[in-house]
């Protein structure tokens, strides 16, 4: 699996659009896009548009990460 940041210039303060990360398989097939915003993340599977993506707030994401039964947390 591969991931590519579509736009990155050192340390970035997130603006209204956020940062978009493209996810691909090791064969190069497009899986989807992960958009990181000030409010949380948006997962856009395949060619799903941003407005139709699955949204998670930072608090919800943290809760999901903790609920997976792992006692280890990674930063």
Protein Blocks (a to p, Z undefined) as FASTA:
>chain_A
ZZddfbdghjadddfkopadddddfkopafbdcdddfklccddehjacfklmccddfklm
mmmmmmnopabdcZZ
